[in-house]
């Protein structure tokens, strides 16, 4: 008897676990597909292969967070275009023998959402930046830096996707009204 009652709950749990998880964010009105152009890098950045790594992370974040079909950027309604603006290594912390103990990398990137059909900017440029640190604790510095770089690129991709597709609140008060109401609240509490 217990098994008969538990079976529907178990089947529902198994069924819900098999479908992918999405944040459910959608594209702005009038667009049904989105493409991701290959990011460019500032010409002063000498680090190799950042652009394809960021594009892979952008695609992964897009698929995980959006409920919109991903399309070739040449055919998509909207296109994400961006650039890696900065890549730096931190000098780090050293011990009394001048051995490097911890350091990190800084990555800064920017992206905007463009209507491919008209060339109009749908969402202006958003920027993401992060220092990703790592300790040198037995693994080689190259492996540690690769891990820090990958964590930074994941963070930047997720941040840019969320910022570019943040839902616009239709019923939000204009900024002037918000400022006026906050001033009134301050006057009332004074």
MARMARMAR-523294 format. One record per residue (C-alpha): x, y, z. Coordinates in steps of 0.05 Angstrom, whole numbers, padded with zeros to 5 digits, always signed. Each point is the difference from the previous one (the first is absolute). Last residue first. Layout:
<guzas>
XYZ...
</guzas>
This chain:
<guzas>
+00264+01268+00198-00036-00064-00017-00051+00035-00044+00052+00042-00036+00040-00062-00016-00062-00036-00026-00017+00060-00043+00070+00000-00029-00007-00074-00015-00067+00013-00035+00030+00056-00042+00060-00042-00021-00044-00058-00019-00045+00046-00040+00058+00029-00038+00028-00070-00014-00065-00021-00035-00042-00049+00040+00006-00073-00017-00062-00032-00030+00033-00031-00061+00060-00027+00038+00054-00014-00052+00025-00071+00006+00075-00007+00003+00023-00029-00067+00065+00039-00010+00017+00001+00074-00012-00075+00011+00040-00018-00062+00057+00047+00019+00003-00027+00071-00001-00073-00022+00055+00011-00051+00043+00041+00048-00006-00053+00055+00018-00057-00047+00059+00040-00027+00026+00013+00070-00006-00073+00020+00037-00020-00064+00056+00050+00014+00008-00024+00071+00004-00072-00023+00050+00016-00055+00041+00039+00051+00003-00060+00047+00020-00047-00056+00056+00048-00023+00024+00012+00071+00012-00073+00010-00036-00036+00055+00031-00004+00069-00036+00057+00034+00007+00062-00043-00062+00037+00022-00050+00028-00050-00036+00065-00011-00054+00019-00050-00007+00075-00006-00065+00016-00035-00030+00048-00050-00066+00004-00037-00024+00055-00045-00067+00014-00033-00005+00037-00066-00069+00024-00020-00059-00047-00007-00039+00002-00066+00053+00035-00041-00028+00010-00069+00034-00034-00059-00068-00009-00033-00005-00075-00013+00057-00020+00047-00034+00033+00059+00060+00010+00047+00012-00022+00071+00062+00028+00032+00062-00031+00031+00060+00021+00044+00058-00039+00028+00050+00010+00058+00045-00056+00023+00047+00005+00059+00046-00058+00018+00026-00024+00067+00057-00010+00048+00018-00042+00060+00062-00028+00034+00056+00026-00045+00067-00016+00032+00038+00063+00022+00035-00036+00057-00040+00041+00050-00065-00023-00033-00033+00030-00062-00069+00026-00015-00022+00016-00070+00023+00044-00057-00069-00006-00031-00006-00022-00072-00038+00042-00049-00052-00009-00056-00040+00059-00024-00054+00020-00049-00026-00066-00026-00051+00021-00052-00072-00011-00014-00057-00011-00048-00064-00038+00019-00045-00006-00060-00076+00006-00006-00045-00026-00056+00049-00056-00016+00020-00019-00071+00073+00023-00004+00009-00010+00075-00015-00075-00009-00057-00015+00047-00012-00013+00074-00074-00012+00014-00027+00038+00060-00014-00025+00070+00062+00031+00030+00044-00017+00059+00034-00067-00014+00003+00007-00076+00025+00071+00004+00050-00017+00055+00029-00057-00042+00003+00044-00062+00034+00056+00038+00050-00049+00030+00018-00027-00069+00006+00072-00026+00045+00018+00058+00046-00058-00015+00001+00017-00074+00019+00072+00016+00052-00015+00054+00042-00043-00047+00067+00035+00009+00018+00052+00052+00033+00060-00035-00055+00051+00016+00022+00067-00030-00043-00011-00062-00063+00000+00041-00034-00067-00010-00058-00019-00045-00060-00042+00020-00027-00048-00053-00072+00019-00013-00053-00033+00043-00068-00011-00032-00071+00010+00025-00066-00024-00026-00074+00019+00008+00003+00075+00003-00060+00047-00001-00002+00011+00075+00067-00006+00036+00028-00070+00006-00019-00045+00057+00025-00017+00070-00024-00068+00022+00054-00013+00051+00009-00067-00034+00007-00070+00028+00000-00059-00047-00052-00054+00004+00018-00066+00032-00008+00022+00072-00074+00019-00010-00016-00070-00025+00035-00035+00057-00036+00042+00052-00067-00010-00033+00011-00075-00004+00019-00003+00074-00062+00040+00020-00045-00043-00042+00031-00064+00030-00004+00021+00073-00075-00014+00007+00004-00067-00034+00063-00018+00039-00036+00015+00066-00056-00048-00018
</guzas>
